[in-house]
Amino acid sequence: MMPVAHFEIHAADPERTGKFYGDIFGWKVSKWDGPMEYYLVSAKTEGTGIDGALVRRRTGPPADGAPTNAYVCTIAVDSLDRVMEQVSARGGEIVVPKDEIPGVGWLAYAKDPEGNVFGLLQPNQP
């Protein structure tokens, strides 16, 4: 099995989007000192999770003028209700309300201020 190793969130304003995720989830975002505009995201905690990046959204394929299509990343949280409130308070939007997945936990989907959809999962306690 091959694990997911990295994620990218596309945004018209990567700095604003980095602050949104940093404020809610505590992710550290830093501008990469390389030949292109790229923001590194540190999202690991004690060996769990993956790191990723924020990149300026470009238009083009798959359709002219459309934002980049991407995978939905789901973030594990301790309190789904609290995080949903934080998302709304910081300019995001809950797009699929909280729902129980039996044997797994509680799941909701949100949009960041750039329109990217992401999942929020409060796992069941062991």
The first five atom37 places (N, CA, C, CB, O) and aatype in JSON, in Angstrom:
{
  "aatype": [12, 12, 14, 19, 0, 8, 13, 6, 9, 8, 0, 0, 3, 14, 6, 1, 16, 7, 11, 13, 18, 7, 3, 9, 13, 7, 17, 11, 19, 15, 11, 17, 3, 7, 14, 12, 6, 18, 18, 10, 19, 15, 0, 11, 16, 6, 7, 16, 7, 9, 3, 7, 0, 10, 19, 1, 1, 1, 16, 7, 14, 14, 0, 3, 7, 0, 14, 16, 2, 0, 18, 19, 4, 16, 9, 0, 19, 3, 15, 10, 3, 1, 19, 12, 6, 5, 19, 15, 0, 1, 7, 7, 6, 9, 19, 19, 14, 11, 3, 6, 9, 14, 7, 19, 7, 17, 10, 0, 18, 0, 11, 3, 14, 6, 7, 2, 19, 13, 7, 10, 10, 5, 14, 2, 5, 14],
  "atom_mask": [
    [1, 1, 1, 1, 1],
    [1, 1, 1, 1, 1],
    [1, 1, 1, 1, 1],
    [1, 1, 1, 1, 1],
    [1, 1, 1, 1, 1],
    [1, 1, 1, 1, 1],
    [1, 1, 1, 1, 1],
    [1, 1, 1, 1, 1],
    [1, 1, 1, 1, 1],
    [1, 1, 1, 1, 1],
    [1, 1, 1, 1, 1],
    [1, 1, 1, 1, 1],
    [1, 1, 1, 1, 1],
    [1, 1, 1, 1, 1],
    [1, 1, 1, 1, 1],
    [1, 1, 1, 1, 1],
    [1, 1, 1, 1, 1],
    [1, 1, 1, 0, 1],
    [1, 1, 1, 1, 1],
    [1, 1, 1, 1, 1],
    [1, 1, 1, 1, 1],
    [1, 1, 1, 0, 1],
    [1, 1, 1, 1, 1],
    [1, 1, 1, 1, 1],
    [1, 1, 1, 1, 1],
    [1, 1, 1, 0, 1],
    [1, 1, 1, 1, 1],
    [1, 1, 1, 1, 1],
    [1, 1, 1, 1, 1],
    [1, 1, 1, 1, 1],
    [1, 1, 1, 1, 1],
    [1, 1, 1, 1, 1],
    [1, 1, 1, 1, 1],
    [1, 1, 1, 0, 1],
    [1, 1, 1, 1, 1],
    [1, 1, 1, 1, 1],
    [1, 1, 1, 1, 1],
    [1, 1, 1, 1, 1],
    [1, 1, 1, 1, 1],
    [1, 1, 1, 1, 1],
    [1, 1, 1, 1, 1],
    [1, 1, 1, 1, 1],
    [1, 1, 1, 1, 1],
    [1, 1, 1, 1, 1],
    [1, 1, 1, 1, 1],
    [1, 1, 1, 1, 1],
    [1, 1, 1, 0, 1],
    [1, 1, 1, 1, 1],
    [1, 1, 1, 0, 1],
    [1, 1, 1, 1, 1],
    [1, 1, 1, 1, 1],
    [1, 1, 1, 0, 1],
    [1, 1, 1, 1, 1],
    [1, 1, 1, 1, 1],
    [1, 1, 1, 1, 1],
    [1, 1, 1, 1, 1],
    [1, 1, 1, 1, 1],
    [1, 1, 1, 1, 1],
    [1, 1, 1, 1, 1],
    [1, 1, 1, 0, 1],
    [1, 1, 1, 1, 1],
    [1, 1, 1, 1, 1],
    [1, 1, 1, 1, 1],
    [1, 1, 1, 1, 1],
    [1, 1, 1, 0, 1],
    [1, 1, 1, 1, 1],
    [1, 1, 1, 1, 1],
    [1, 1, 1, 1, 1],
    [1, 1, 1, 1, 1],
    [1, 1, 1, 1, 1],
    [1, 1, 1, 1, 1],
    [1, 1, 1, 1, 1],
    [1, 1, 1, 1, 1],
    [1, 1, 1, 1, 1],
    [1, 1, 1, 1, 1],
    [1, 1, 1, 1, 1],
    [1, 1, 1, 1, 1],
    [1, 1, 1, 1, 1],
    [1, 1, 1, 1, 1],
    [1, 1, 1, 1, 1],
    [1, 1, 1, 1, 1],
    [1, 1, 1, 1, 1],
    [1, 1, 1, 1, 1],
    [1, 1, 1, 1, 1],
    [1, 1, 1, 1, 1],
    [1, 1, 1, 1, 1],
    [1, 1, 1, 1, 1],
    [1, 1, 1, 1, 1],
    [1, 1, 1, 1, 1],
    [1, 1, 1, 1, 1],
    [1, 1, 1, 0, 1],
    [1, 1, 1, 0, 1],
    [1, 1, 1, 1, 1],
    [1, 1, 1, 1, 1],
    [1, 1, 1, 1, 1],
    [1, 1, 1, 1, 1],
    [1, 1, 1, 1, 1],
    [1, 1, 1, 1, 1],
    [1, 1, 1, 1, 1],
    [1, 1, 1, 1, 1],
    [1, 1, 1, 1, 1],
    [1, 1, 1, 1, 1],
    [1, 1, 1, 0, 1],
    [1, 1, 1, 1, 1],
    [1, 1, 1, 0, 1],
    [1, 1, 1, 1, 1],
    [1, 1, 1, 1, 1],
    [1, 1, 1, 1, 1],
    [1, 1, 1, 1, 1],
    [1, 1, 1, 1, 1],
    [1, 1, 1, 1, 1],
    [1, 1, 1, 1, 1],
    [1, 1, 1, 1, 1],
    [1, 1, 1, 1, 1],
    [1, 1, 1, 0, 1],
    [1, 1, 1, 1, 1],
    [1, 1, 1, 1, 1],
    [1, 1, 1, 1, 1],
    [1, 1, 1, 0, 1],
    [1, 1, 1, 1, 1],
    [1, 1, 1, 1, 1],
    [1, 1, 1, 1, 1],
    [1, 1, 1, 1, 1],
    [1, 1, 1, 1, 1],
    [1, 1, 1, 1, 1],
    [1, 1, 1, 1, 1]
  ],
  "atom_positions": [
    [[0.84, -1.17, 0.0], [0.0, 0.0, 0.0], [0.89, 1.24, 0.0], [-0.96, -0.01, 1.21], [1.9, 1.28, 0.71]],
    [[0.53, 2.25, -0.78], [1.29, 3.5, -0.84], [0.49, 4.6, -0.14], [1.6, 3.89, -2.31], [-0.64, 4.88, -0.53]],
    [[1.08, 5.24, 0.89], [0.36, 6.28, 1.62], [0.4, 7.62, 0.88], [0.94, 6.44, 3.01], [1.28, 7.84, 0.05]],
    [[-0.55, 8.49, 1.18], [-0.51, 9.86, 0.69], [0.71, 10.52, 1.32], [-1.83, 10.65, 1.02], [0.9, 10.42, 2.53]],
    [[1.53, 11.2, 0.53], [2.78, 11.76, 1.03], [2.78, 13.28, 1.12], [3.91, 11.31, 0.17], [3.62, 13.85, 1.82]],
    [[1.86, 13.95, 0.42], [1.91, 15.41, 0.35], [0.55, 15.9, -0.15], [3.07, 15.9, -0.58], [-0.12, 15.19, -0.9]],
    [[0.15, 17.09, 0.24], [-1.06, 17.69, -0.31], [-0.76, 19.11, -0.76], [-2.21, 17.68, 0.73], [0.2, 19.73, -0.29]],
    [[-1.57, 19.62, -1.68], [-1.49, 21.01, -2.11], [-2.89, 21.59, -2.08], [-0.86, 21.13, -3.53], [-3.85, 20.97, -2.53]],
    [[-2.99, 22.79, -1.55], [-4.24, 23.53, -1.55], [-4.04, 24.71, -2.49], [-4.66, 24.0, -0.09], [-3.11, 25.5, -2.3]],
    [[-4.88, 24.83, -3.5], [-4.77, 25.9, -4.48], [-5.59, 27.09, -4.01], [-5.24, 25.42, -5.87], [-6.72, 26.93, -3.55]],
    [[-5.01, 28.29, -4.12], [-5.67, 29.49, -3.61], [-5.26, 30.72, -4.41], [-5.34, 29.68, -2.13], [-4.11, 30.83, -4.84]],
    [[-6.2, 31.64, -4.6], [-5.88, 32.91, -5.24], [-5.0, 33.75, -4.31], [-7.17, 33.68, -5.61], [-4.17, 34.54, -4.77]],
    [[-5.18, 33.58, -3.0], [-4.4, 34.33, -2.0], [-3.82, 33.32, -1.0], [-5.3, 35.4, -1.25], [-4.41, 33.09, 0.06]],
    [[-2.66, 32.72, -1.32], [-2.08, 31.69, -0.45], [-1.78, 32.17, 0.97], [-0.83, 31.17, -1.07], [-1.91, 31.4, 1.92]],
    [[-1.37, 33.42, 1.13], [-1.07, 33.92, 2.48], [-2.32, 33.96, 3.34], [-0.43, 35.31, 2.4], [-2.29, 33.53, 4.49]],
    [[-3.42, 34.47, 2.79], [-4.69, 34.51, 3.53], [-5.17, 33.09, 3.85], [-5.78, 35.28, 2.71], [-5.64, 32.82, 4.96]],
    [[-5.05, 32.21, 2.87], [-5.5, 30.83, 3.07], [-4.63, 30.12, 4.11], [-5.46, 30.06, 1.74], [-5.14, 29.34, 4.91]],
    [[-3.32, 30.38, 4.11], [-2.43, 29.81, 5.12], [-2.81, 30.27, 6.52], [0.0, 0.0, 0.0], [-2.77, 29.49, 7.46]],
    [[-3.18, 31.55, 6.65], [-3.61, 32.07, 7.95], [-4.9, 31.39, 8.4], [-3.8, 33.6, 7.89], [-5.04, 31.05, 9.57]],
    [[-5.84, 31.18, 7.48], [-7.11, 30.5, 7.78], [-6.84, 29.13, 8.39], [-7.98, 30.37, 6.5], [-7.35, 28.82, 9.47]],
    [[-6.04, 28.3, 7.72], [-5.74, 26.96, 8.22], [-4.86, 26.99, 9.47], [-5.06, 26.14, 7.13], [-5.04, 26.17, 10.36]],
    [[-3.93, 27.92, 9.53], [-3.08, 28.06, 10.72], [-3.88, 28.43, 11.95], [0.0, 0.0, 0.0], [-3.67, 27.87, 13.02]],
    [[-4.81, 29.39, 11.8], [-5.64, 29.82, 12.93], [-6.52, 28.7, 13.47], [-6.52, 31.0, 12.52], [-6.7, 28.57, 14.68]],
    [[-7.06, 27.89, 12.58], [-7.99, 26.84, 13.01], [-7.27, 25.58, 13.47], [-8.94, 26.49, 11.89], [-7.59, 25.03, 14.52]],
    [[-6.29, 25.11, 12.69], [-5.67, 23.81, 12.95], [-4.25, 23.89, 13.52], [-5.64, 23.01, 11.7], [-3.67, 22.86, 13.86]],
    [[-3.69, 25.1, 13.63], [-2.34, 25.23, 14.17], [-1.25, 24.88, 13.18], [0.0, 0.0, 0.0], [-0.1, 24.71, 13.58]],
    [[-1.58, 24.77, 11.89], [-0.57, 24.46, 10.88], [0.4, 25.62, 10.77], [-1.23, 24.16, 9.51], [0.02, 26.78, 10.89]],
    [[1.66, 25.3, 10.54], [2.7, 26.3, 10.31], [2.88, 26.45, 8.8], [4.05, 25.9, 11.02], [3.08, 25.47, 8.09]],
    [[2.83, 27.69, 8.32], [2.96, 27.96, 6.89], [4.14, 28.9, 6.69], [1.65, 28.58, 6.31], [4.24, 29.93, 7.35]],
    [[5.03, 28.54, 5.77], [6.18, 29.39, 5.48], [6.42, 29.44, 3.98], [7.45, 28.88, 6.22], [6.25, 28.44, 3.28]],
    [[6.81, 30.61, 3.5], [7.08, 30.77, 2.08], [8.37, 30.03, 1.73], [7.17, 32.27, 1.69], [9.38, 30.19, 2.41]],
    [[8.32, 29.24, 0.68], [9.47, 28.48, 0.21], [10.46, 29.42, -0.46], [9.04, 27.37, -0.77], [10.06, 30.34, -1.19]],
    [[11.73, 29.21, -0.22], [12.78, 30.04, -0.81], [13.3, 29.37, -2.08], [13.93, 30.28, 0.21], [14.48, 29.05, -2.19]],
    [[12.4, 29.17, -3.02], [12.76, 28.51, -4.27], [12.39, 29.36, -5.46], [0.0, 0.0, 0.0], [12.02, 30.53, -5.31]],
    [[12.49, 28.79, -6.65], [12.3, 29.57, -7.87], [10.84, 29.89, -8.21], [12.91, 28.84, -9.0], [10.59, 30.6, -9.18]],
    [[9.89, 29.39, -7.45], [8.48, 29.68, -7.71], [7.78, 30.05, -6.41], [7.78, 28.48, -8.39], [8.28, 29.74, -5.32]],
    [[6.64, 30.69, -6.52], [5.86, 31.04, -5.33], [5.21, 29.76, -4.8], [4.78, 32.14, -5.66], [4.39, 29.15, -5.47]],
    [[5.57, 29.39, -3.59], [5.12, 28.13, -3.0], [5.21, 28.28, -1.5], [5.96, 26.91, -3.51], [6.21, 28.78, -0.99]],
    [[4.19, 27.85, -0.79], [4.14, 27.98, 0.67], [4.09, 26.59, 1.28], [2.91, 28.84, 1.12], [3.15, 25.84, 1.03]],
    [[5.08, 26.26, 2.08], [5.15, 24.96, 2.72], [4.24, 24.92, 3.94], [6.6, 24.62, 3.12], [4.17, 25.89, 4.7]],
    [[3.54, 23.81, 4.11], [2.61, 23.63, 5.23], [3.09, 22.47, 6.08], [1.16, 23.39, 4.73], [3.24, 21.35, 5.59]],
    [[3.34, 22.74, 7.37], [3.69, 21.69, 8.32], [2.42, 21.36, 9.1], [4.86, 22.14, 9.28], [1.94, 22.16, 9.9]],
    [[1.89, 20.16, 8.85], [0.62, 19.76, 9.47], [0.76, 18.48, 10.29], [-0.44, 19.57, 8.4], [-0.25, 17.96, 10.78]],
    [[1.97, 17.96, 10.45], [2.18, 16.72, 11.22], [2.19, 17.01, 12.71], [3.5, 16.05, 10.81], [2.61, 18.08, 13.15]],
    [[1.72, 16.03, 13.47], [1.84, 16.08, 14.92], [2.29, 14.73, 15.42], [0.49, 16.49, 15.59], [1.61, 13.73, 15.22]],
    [[3.44, 14.69, 16.05], [3.98, 13.48, 16.67], [3.88, 12.26, 15.76], [3.27, 13.2, 17.97], [3.41, 11.2, 16.18]],
    [[4.33, 12.42, 14.52], [4.38, 11.28, 13.61], [3.1, 10.98, 12.88], [0.0, 0.0, 0.0], [3.08, 10.05, 12.07]],
    [[2.03, 11.71, 13.11], [0.79, 11.46, 12.37], [0.54, 12.58, 11.38], [-0.4, 11.31, 13.33], [1.0, 13.71, 11.59]],
    [[-0.17, 12.29, 10.33], [-0.51, 13.28, 9.33], [0.56, 13.4, 8.26], [0.0, 0.0, 0.0], [1.56, 12.67, 8.27]],
    [[0.33, 14.33, 7.34], [1.28, 14.6, 6.26], [1.48, 16.1, 6.15], [0.79, 14.0, 4.91], [0.65, 16.89, 6.6]],
    [[2.58, 16.5, 5.55], [2.82, 17.9, 5.27], [2.4, 18.19, 3.84], [4.32, 18.27, 5.49], [2.21, 17.28, 3.04]],
    [[2.25, 19.47, 3.53], [1.81, 19.84, 2.2], [2.24, 21.23, 1.84], [0.0, 0.0, 0.0], [3.28, 21.71, 2.27]],
    [[1.41, 21.88, 1.02], [1.76, 23.21, 0.52], [0.52, 23.97, 0.1], [2.74, 23.1, -0.65], [-0.55, 23.4, -0.11]],
    [[0.7, 25.28, -0.01], [-0.27, 26.17, -0.64], [0.37, 26.68, -1.92], [-0.7, 27.35, 0.32], [1.55, 27.05, -1.92]],
    [[-0.38, 26.71, -2.99], [0.13, 27.17, -4.27], [-0.9, 28.11, -4.89], [0.45, 25.97, -5.22], [-2.1, 27.9, -4.73]],
    [[-0.42, 29.14, -5.59], [-1.33, 30.08, -6.22], [-2.15, 29.36, -7.29], [-0.56, 31.27, -6.84], [-1.6, 28.66, -8.14]],
    [[-3.46, 29.54, -7.24], [-4.38, 28.89, -8.18], [-4.16, 29.46, -9.58], [-5.86, 29.08, -7.75], [-4.03, 30.67, -9.77]],
    [[-4.12, 28.56, -10.55], [-4.01, 28.93, -11.96], [-5.26, 28.45, -12.68], [-2.73, 28.34, -12.61], [-5.85, 27.44, -12.29]],
    [[-5.64, 29.15, -13.7], [-6.77, 28.69, -14.51], [-6.22, 27.87, -15.67], [-7.63, 29.88, -15.02], [-5.03, 27.93, -15.97]],
    [[-7.06, 27.14, -16.3], [-6.64, 26.32, -17.43], [-7.24, 24.94, -17.34], [0.0, 0.0, 0.0], [-8.33, 24.78, -16.79]],
    [[-6.54, 23.93, -17.87], [-7.1, 22.57, -17.85], [-7.57, 22.18, -16.46], [-6.06, 21.56, -18.35], [-6.92, 22.59, -15.5]],
    [[-8.63, 21.45, -16.28], [-9.35, 20.73, -17.32], [-10.29, 21.58, -18.17], [-10.12, 19.65, -16.7], [-10.69, 21.12, -19.24]],
    [[-10.67, 22.79, -17.75], [-11.52, 23.66, -18.57], [-10.99, 25.08, -18.45], [-13.02, 23.58, -18.12], [-10.61, 25.52, -17.36]],
    [[-10.96, 25.81, -19.55], [-10.47, 27.18, -19.52], [-11.23, 28.01, -18.5], [-10.58, 27.82, -20.9], [-12.46, 27.99, -18.46]],
    [[-10.48, 28.75, -17.68], [-11.08, 29.62, -16.69], [-11.55, 28.95, -15.42], [0.0, 0.0, 0.0], [-12.05, 29.63, -14.52]],
    [[-11.41, 27.64, -15.31], [-11.86, 26.92, -14.12], [-10.71, 26.77, -13.14], [-12.44, 25.53, -14.5], [-9.56, 26.63, -13.55]],
    [[-11.01, 26.79, -11.82], [-9.95, 26.55, -10.85], [-9.44, 25.11, -10.97], [-10.44, 26.82, -9.41], [-10.1, 24.24, -11.53]],
    [[-8.26, 24.88, -10.43], [-7.69, 23.55, -10.46], [-8.58, 22.57, -9.7], [-6.28, 23.56, -9.87], [-9.03, 22.88, -8.59]],
    [[-8.84, 21.42, -10.28], [-9.56, 20.38, -9.56], [-8.57, 19.65, -8.68], [-10.27, 19.39, -10.54], [-7.42, 19.46, -9.06]],
    [[-9.0, 19.24, -7.5], [-8.07, 18.61, -6.57], [-8.8, 17.59, -5.71], [-7.4, 19.67, -5.68], [-10.03, 17.49, -5.74]],
    [[-8.04, 16.83, -4.96], [-8.6, 15.89, -4.0], [-9.1, 16.65, -2.78], [-7.55, 14.84, -3.59], [-8.62, 17.74, -2.46]],
    [[-10.08, 16.07, -2.1], [-10.54, 16.62, -0.83], [-9.72, 15.98, 0.28], [-12.08, 16.37, -0.62], [-9.66, 14.76, 0.39]],
    [[-9.08, 16.8, 1.09], [-8.34, 16.31, 2.26], [-9.26, 16.4, 3.47], [-7.02, 17.12, 2.49], [-9.97, 17.39, 3.64]],
    [[-9.25, 15.38, 4.31], [-10.06, 15.37, 5.52], [-9.14, 15.47, 6.71], [-10.93, 14.09, 5.6], [-8.14, 14.76, 6.81]],
    [[-9.48, 16.38, 7.62], [-8.65, 16.7, 8.78], [-9.3, 16.13, 10.03], [-8.43, 18.23, 8.91], [-10.47, 16.4, 10.29]],
    [[-8.56, 15.35, 10.8], [-9.06, 14.81, 12.07], [-9.07, 15.91, 13.12], [-8.2, 13.6, 12.54], [-8.09, 16.63, 13.27]],
    [[-10.18, 16.04, 13.85], [-10.32, 17.08, 14.87], [-10.82, 16.45, 16.17], [-11.29, 18.19, 14.39], [-11.44, 15.39, 16.16]],
    [[-10.55, 17.14, 17.29], [-11.02, 16.66, 18.6], [-12.48, 17.01, 18.83], [-10.18, 17.25, 19.72], [-13.21, 16.23, 19.44]],
    [[-12.92, 18.17, 18.35], [-14.29, 18.63, 18.55], [-14.83, 19.19, 17.23], [-14.37, 19.71, 19.67], [-14.48, 20.3, 16.84]],
    [[-15.66, 18.43, 16.57], [-16.21, 18.86, 15.28], [-17.05, 20.13, 15.44], [-17.07, 17.74, 14.67], [-16.95, 21.03, 14.61]],
    [[-17.85, 20.21, 16.47], [-18.69, 21.4, 16.68], [-17.83, 22.66, 16.83], [-19.58, 21.21, 17.93], [-18.13, 23.68, 16.23]],
    [[-16.78, 22.58, 17.63], [-15.91, 23.74, 17.85], [-15.23, 24.17, 16.55], [-14.85, 23.41, 18.92], [-15.18, 25.36, 16.24]],
    [[-14.71, 23.2, 15.8], [-14.01, 23.53, 14.56], [-14.98, 24.09, 13.52], [-13.29, 22.28, 14.01], [-14.62, 25.0, 12.78]],
    [[-16.19, 23.57, 13.46], [-17.19, 24.12, 12.53], [-17.47, 25.59, 12.86], [-18.5, 23.29, 12.59], [-17.62, 26.41, 11.95]],
    [[-17.54, 25.92, 14.14], [-17.74, 27.32, 14.54], [-16.55, 28.17, 14.11], [-17.94, 27.41, 16.07], [-16.73, 29.29, 13.63]],
    [[-15.33, 27.64, 14.28], [-14.13, 28.39, 13.89], [-14.1, 28.63, 12.38], [-12.86, 27.63, 14.33], [-13.73, 29.71, 11.93]],
    [[-14.47, 27.63, 11.61], [-14.5, 27.77, 10.16], [-15.42, 28.93, 9.77], [-14.97, 26.44, 9.48], [-15.03, 29.8, 8.99]],
    [[-16.63, 28.93, 10.31], [-17.59, 29.99, 9.99], [-17.1, 31.36, 10.45], [-18.94, 29.68, 10.63], [-17.28, 32.35, 9.73]],
    [[-16.49, 31.43, 11.64], [-16.03, 32.7, 12.19], [-14.87, 33.28, 11.39], [-15.62, 32.51, 13.64], [-14.63, 34.49, 11.46]],
    [[-14.14, 32.46, 10.65], [-12.97, 32.94, 9.92], [-13.2, 33.03, 8.41], [-11.8, 32.03, 10.19], [-12.25, 33.05, 7.64]],
    [[-14.46, 33.09, 8.01], [-14.76, 33.32, 6.6], [-14.99, 32.07, 5.78], [0.0, 0.0, 0.0], [-15.18, 32.17, 4.57]],
    [[-14.97, 30.89, 6.4], [-15.26, 29.66, 5.69], [-16.76, 29.36, 5.76], [0.0, 0.0, 0.0], [-17.54, 30.16, 6.28]],
    [[-17.14, 28.22, 5.24], [-18.55, 27.86, 5.18], [-18.69, 26.35, 5.33], [-19.19, 28.35, 3.85], [-17.93, 25.59, 4.72]],
    [[-19.65, 25.92, 6.13], [-19.96, 24.48, 6.23], [-20.87, 24.15, 5.05], [-20.64, 24.12, 7.62], [-21.95, 24.72, 4.92]],
    [[-20.44, 23.21, 4.18], [-21.2, 22.9, 2.98], [-21.93, 21.56, 3.07], [-20.3, 22.89, 1.79], [-22.9, 21.35, 2.35]],
    [[-21.48, 20.67, 3.93], [-22.2, 19.42, 4.22], [-22.24, 19.32, 5.73], [-21.5, 18.14, 3.55], [-21.2, 19.21, 6.37]],
    [[-23.44, 19.36, 6.32], [-23.53, 19.39, 7.78], [-23.02, 18.12, 8.44], [-24.96, 19.63, 8.19], [-22.85, 17.07, 7.81]],
    [[-22.78, 18.24, 9.71], [-22.3, 17.14, 10.56], [-23.22, 15.94, 10.42], [-22.22, 17.59, 12.04], [-24.44, 16.05, 10.48]],
    [[-22.6, 14.78, 10.23], [-23.35, 13.54, 10.08], [-22.54, 12.41, 10.71], [-23.67, 13.23, 8.58], [-21.32, 12.39, 10.61]],
    [[-23.23, 11.49, 11.35], [-22.54, 10.35, 11.98], [-22.26, 9.27, 10.95], [-23.38, 9.78, 13.15], [-23.13, 8.91, 10.15]],
    [[-21.05, 8.75, 10.99], [-20.68, 7.57, 10.22], [-20.49, 6.46, 11.25], [-19.38, 7.8, 9.33], [-19.48, 6.45, 11.96]],
    [[-21.44, 5.53, 11.35], [-21.39, 4.51, 12.39], [-20.06, 3.75, 12.38], [-22.53, 3.53, 12.21], [-19.58, 3.3, 11.34]],
    [[-19.47, 3.63, 13.57], [-18.21, 2.92, 13.73], [-16.99, 3.73, 13.37], [0.0, 0.0, 0.0], [-15.87, 3.27, 13.56]],
    [[-17.18, 4.96, 12.84], [-16.05, 5.8, 12.42], [-16.0, 7.09, 13.21], [-16.15, 6.11, 10.91], [-14.98, 7.4, 13.84]],
    [[-17.09, 7.85, 13.19], [-17.12, 9.13, 13.9], [-18.1, 10.09, 13.25], [0.0, 0.0, 0.0], [-19.04, 9.68, 12.58]],
    [[-17.86, 11.38, 13.46], [-18.71, 12.45, 12.92], [-17.95, 13.18, 11.82], [-19.14, 13.44, 14.04], [-16.78, 13.51, 11.98]],
    [[-18.64, 13.43, 10.69], [-18.01, 14.01, 9.52], [-18.8, 15.21, 9.02], [-17.88, 12.96, 8.4], [-20.03, 15.19, 9.04]],
    [[-18.11, 16.25, 8.59], [-18.71, 17.4, 7.91], [-17.74, 17.85, 6.83], [-19.03, 18.57, 8.93], [-16.56, 17.51, 6.86]],
    [[-18.25, 18.62, 5.88], [-17.4, 19.2, 4.84], [-17.56, 20.72, 4.88], [-17.76, 18.63, 3.43], [-18.65, 21.24, 5.13]],
    [[-16.46, 21.41, 4.62], [-16.44, 22.86, 4.67], [-15.73, 23.41, 3.44], [-15.76, 23.36, 5.96], [-15.05, 22.68, 2.72]],
    [[-15.9, 24.72, 3.22], [-15.14, 25.44, 2.2], [-14.29, 26.48, 2.9], [-16.08, 26.11, 1.13], [-14.75, 27.13, 3.84]],
    [[-13.04, 26.62, 2.45], [-12.22, 27.72, 2.96], [-12.6, 29.0, 2.21], [-10.69, 27.4, 2.79], [-13.4, 28.93, 1.28]],
    [[-12.05, 30.15, 2.59], [-12.42, 31.39, 1.91], [-12.08, 31.42, 0.41], [-11.75, 32.54, 2.58], [-12.57, 32.28, -0.31]],
    [[-11.25, 30.49, -0.06], [-10.89, 30.4, -1.47], [-11.81, 29.48, -2.25], [-9.46, 29.94, -1.61], [-11.67, 29.35, -3.47]],
    [[-12.76, 28.83, -1.56], [-13.69, 27.92, -2.22], [-13.25, 26.48, -2.27], [0.0, 0.0, 0.0], [-13.92, 25.66, -2.9]],
    [[-12.12, 26.14, -1.62], [-11.66, 24.75, -1.58], [-12.47, 23.97, -0.55], [-10.15, 24.68, -1.23], [-12.68, 24.44, 0.57]],
    [[-12.94, 22.8, -0.93], [-13.69, 21.94, -0.02], [-12.71, 21.05, 0.74], [-14.74, 21.08, -0.8], [-11.77, 20.51, 0.16]],
    [[-12.95, 20.9, 2.06], [-12.16, 19.98, 2.87], [-13.08, 19.31, 3.87], [-11.0, 20.72, 3.6], [-14.12, 19.84, 4.24]],
    [[-12.66, 18.11, 4.31], [-13.45, 17.34, 5.26], [-12.96, 17.56, 6.67], [0.0, 0.0, 0.0], [-11.79, 17.87, 6.9]],
    [[-13.87, 17.38, 7.62], [-13.57, 17.44, 9.06], [-14.11, 16.17, 9.69], [-14.2, 18.73, 9.73], [-15.3, 15.88, 9.56]],
    [[-13.27, 15.42, 10.37], [-13.68, 14.16, 10.98], [-13.32, 14.14, 12.45], [-13.03, 12.98, 10.27], [-12.16, 14.29, 12.83]],
    [[-14.34, 13.95, 13.28], [-14.12, 13.7, 14.71], [-14.26, 12.19, 14.91], [-15.15, 14.53, 15.62], [-15.37, 11.67, 14.99]],
    [[-13.12, 11.48, 14.98], [-13.18, 10.02, 15.09], [-13.83, 9.58, 16.41], [-11.77, 9.41, 14.97], [-13.74, 10.27, 17.42]],
    [[-14.46, 8.41, 16.37], [-14.95, 7.82, 17.61], [-13.79, 7.52, 18.52], [-15.75, 6.54, 17.34], [-12.7, 7.18, 18.05]],
    [[-14.0, 7.64, 19.81], [-12.96, 7.31, 20.79], [-12.84, 5.8, 20.87], [-13.28, 7.92, 22.19], [-13.85, 5.09, 20.82]],
    [[-11.61, 5.27, 21.01], [-11.43, 3.82, 21.09], [-12.07, 3.23, 22.33], [-9.96, 3.48, 21.07], [-12.01, 2.01, 22.53]]
  ]
}
